[in-house]
Amino acid sequence: MTEKRLTVLLYGSDRNLWNGGPVQVRVTDIFAAGGPRLLHRARISSCTLDLRLDLPFDAGQIYGFDFSAPGHHPAWQLVRRSDFLRMPEGVEGEDAVLRLMLVPDKPGVRDLSQGFQRLQQRGSPIAAAGAGLDEESYQALGAINRMALLNIEAKLRETFVDGAPVLSFVRAVRHVAVDRLFLLVDASLKDRVARAADFAGAAGHPAPDLPGGSPAHPDSWKHRRYAEGNVQLSFSAETELLPDRPQAPVHSVDVDIDLGRGLAHVVEWLDNNVIRRGHKTDQALIYGLLYAQRILPLYTLDPVAATTARSARLRPVATRSARRAPAGGRRRRHA
């Protein structure tokens, strides 16, 4: 058994390093006989942590790491052997780095109002004229809906099929819910996802009760790059036509981000340590999970006061000769 090294960096919701006091750390063997078993518990006061893992990773083991602080959602990660593989070579290494975020239970959402402008600046089809949302519709959404929109937009931007981001197949926005988006996508996306090696079949969804109606979405696939936080795409059985583009058929698609609840022991660990009852679609939790995946939604959340260390700002420092030079002119050169 080869010892692994895990370096953990903790951040606050403004993407600056954590500086909010002690954090409780727990390491759990998810697939231990009889259910998840706590292996290690400690308290740390630093935003960085180096762990040496004298643990087996050769038989599908998954270990849950969670970091908790008062007034915050736990930062968490499921760690497995694939986290130590170097891509694209697939060579197994001995170290890995986690960047995790502690998000307040009730974060400030002032930055959400700027989200639509950023979508337009990025050329996102979510804000495309005539098919996406307009600014008035965006601003009329509740804060949770806007968080869901920006979280899922970021996830689609960083999820690829046949070398193209899934976001590039979006043709129109049908509805924004608190935990998912209903979109119209180019009809070719369904077949591309069905044959993609990094997507796996999943259970579809019945017809949702949406204004204006919507079909069922029985044909579903889930991305499987991560142990948790993968996007699920559920497609309509039949295509439809957009009024202004009758030659370009589209599928209706129900898009959500899964928290890694597909395996029984993972469900038990998440329910006991991470997901609080009544908050199973909490977009603040999704926001922190995306950050751990190096995916940045187009907004930030306000941290609790005095819990992060903002980046140092550089300012010019006058040299000794500059300080001695007379004001308003050059230094006199002596012959």
N, C-alpha and C positions, 0 to 999 in steps of 0.2 A: 504494500500500500504506500503510494507516494504522497508525501505531505503537500498540501496546497496552501497557498497564501492568498488571502482576500483582503484588499484594501477598501475601506468604506469611507466615502466623503459625504458629510451631511450638510444639506442646504436648507434655507428657509424658503418661503413661498415667493420671495422676490428674486430668487436665483442667486442670492449671496450666501456665503458660508454661515452655518448655524452658530449663534453665540447666545443662546437662550437658556443656558444652565444645564444641569445634569440630564442625561438621557438613559433610559433603561433599555438594555440590549438582551434579547432572548434568541437562542438558537434551538430549533426544534427538528427532530427527525420525523418527517411527515409520514413515512411508510413503516414506522416501527411496528412490531407485532403488538396487536391490541389497540392500535391507534396512535396518533401523534404523541411523541415523547419529548419532554424538555431535556435538552442536553447541557445547556449553559445559560446562566443568567448573570448579568453584571450591570453596574452603573458607570457611565463615563461622563466626563465633563469637557471632552475635546470634540471638535468637529471632524476629526480624522481618527480612524481606528484601523490597526493592522492585526489581522487574525491569522493564526496558523492552524489549519484544519487537518487534524490527524483523523480523518474520516474516510470511509470507503465511498467511491463514486463509480464502482465497476458493475453494478447490478441494477441500474435504474433508480438509484436513491435520489430523493429530493429533500433538501433541507430548507426550512423556513427561517428567515432572519427578519426580526421586527425590532424597530427602534421607536420608543414612545416617550413623549414629553407632555406635561400637563397642558390642556387646552388645545391639543393638536391631534390630527389623525396620525396613526402610526405610519412611519415609513417602513416599507417592507419589500422583500424580494424572495422568490423561490430560486434556489441555487442547485444546479445539477451539473453533470459532467460536461454537457455541451457549452456551458459558460466558460470553460477553460480551453475550448478549441480555437485555434487561430485560423481565421478565414482569409482567403479562400482555400488555403492548403489543407485545412482539416487536421492540422497537427496539434496534439494535446500539449498545453503548457502547464505551468505550475502556479500561475498567478492570475488574478482577475481583479478588476476595479469596479466598484459599484458607486454610482452617484445617486443618492437618495434624497428625497425632499420631505421635510416635516411641514405639512400644510395645516394652518389653523382650523379648528372646528367651524368657526364662522369667519372666514377670511373677507377682507374688504374687496370689493369688485369694481372700484372706480375706473380701472383701465379698460373694462369691457366696452365702454362707450366708443373707444377708438378702434375696436375690432373691425368694423365694416370698412373703414378707410384703409386699414392694413390689408384686408382681403382684396380690395381694389388695386392697391399698389403691387400686390403679388400676382395680379391677373388671375385670381381664383375664379373658377366657373361658378362657385357658390354666390358670387356677387356680380355675375355677368349681366349686362343689360338685356332685358327682355326674357331671361330664363332663370336667373338666380334671384336672390332677394334684393330689393332696393333698400336704401338706407332707412326709410320710414318703417318698413316692415321689420328690419333688423332691430331698430331701437324700440319697437313696440313689444318685442319678445321679452319674457321674464329673464332675470339674471341667470337662472339655472339653464333655461333653454339656450341662451347665448353661449354659456360655457360649453354645453353639449355640442352646439354647432361648431365652435372653434376647436374643441378637442377632437372631434371626428374629422373635421377638415384637415387638421394637422396629421392625423393618423393616415388618412387616405393619401395625403401628399407624400408620405414616407413609406407607403406600402406599394410594391411594384409587381406587375404581372407582364410577362413578355417584354421586360425591360422598360416599361412605361409606368408612371405612377397611376394608381387607380383613380386619383382625382381627375386625371386628364380625360376620363371617359364620361364624366358627369355632364349632362345636357340641361338639366333643370332641377329646381328644388320644389318638392311637393309639400312637405310639412316638416316642422322642427318640433320634436317632442323633448321632454326633460332628460331622456336617456338614449335617444336615437334620432337618426335622420331618415326621411323617406325621400328618395331621389329618383330621377329618371336618368338612365345611363345608356350609352351606346349599346345596341343589341349585341355587338360582338363580345362585350365583356363577359357575358355569362359563359360562353364556350371557352374563353381564355382561362377563366378561373377554374372551370371544371377540369381542365387538363393540366393545370399548374401543379407542380410537385410540392410546393410549399403551402397548398391549401388542402384541407380535408373535409369530407362531407359532414354535415351537421343537420340537426333538426330545424325545419322551417317554421314559419309563423302563419297563423290564420289571418284573415282579412282584418285590418285594424279599423276602428271606428273613427274615420277622419272626415273633416269638412270636405264635401265634394266627392267623398267615396274613395276607395282604394281596393285593389285586388288583394287576394291572399299572396303570400310569398313562400311557397312550399319548397323551392329548390335552393338549398343553402349550403354554403361552404365557409369554413373558418380558417383564417391564416394560422400557421403553427410555428412561426419563428420563435416566439417567446414562450416561457412557461406560464405566463399570465399576461393579460392585457392585449390579446389579439383581436383584430377586427373580424366581425362576422358579416357576411354579405348574403342576404336572403332575397332571391329573385322571384318575380312573378312567372307563372307558367307560360303566359303568352306575351307577345309584344304589343305595343300600341304606337300611335303616331302623334307627334307634336303638331299642333295646328299650323304653325309657320314653317314646318319642315316635313312635309308628308312623304318625302322620299328617304327619310332617315328613321327607321323604326327604333324604338327604345324599350327597355325593360324597366318596370318599377322595381326598386330595390330598397329593402329595409336594412339599414346599417347601424350596428351598435358595437361597442367595445366590451369584450368578455373579460371578466376579472379572474379567469383561471379556475372556474368552479366545476370543471368537467369530471374530476376524480373525487371519489367519496372522501378520502382522508384530507385532500386539499380543501374541500368544502368545510369539513369540520374545523380545520386549523384557521381558515379565513374567518369563519363565523365566530370563532372564539377569540381571535386575536386582532383582527383587522376591520372587518365589516360590522358596523354597529347596526343593531336591529332597526329597521325602518329607514336605513340609509344605503340600501344595496345598489343604488344607482347614483351615488353621490359623485357629482362631477369634480369636486375638489380632490377626491381620492383618485379619480381618473387622471386629473392634471398632474398630480405627483407621480403617478405610475408612468405617464408618458415622459416625464423628465428623466426618470431612471432609464428609459429607452433611448435617450438623446433626441427626443422629439419635442419641439418647442411650439406649443400653440401660440397664436398671435395675440396674446395678452399676458399680463402678470397679475398675481394676487397680492394684496397688501398683507404684510406680515404683522404679527403681534409686535407691539412696540418693544424695542431693545432686544430682539431675538436673533438678529442677523448682523454680521459684520460687513458693511458695505465696502466695495472695492476701494483701495487707496487711490486717491487722485494725485496726479503729478502736477507740479507747478514749477515754473522756471525759477532757478536760483541764480542770482547775480554773481558774476565772478568778481574776484578782488579788484582786477583792473577796471571793470565796469563801474564798481562802486566808487572808485577814486576819480573817475572821469568827471570833469566839470559839467554841470547841467547845461543842456542846450548846445553843446559843441563837442568836438573831438578833443582828445588829450593832445597837448602840445608836444611835438617831436623836438627833442634837443639835438643840436648839431654835434 
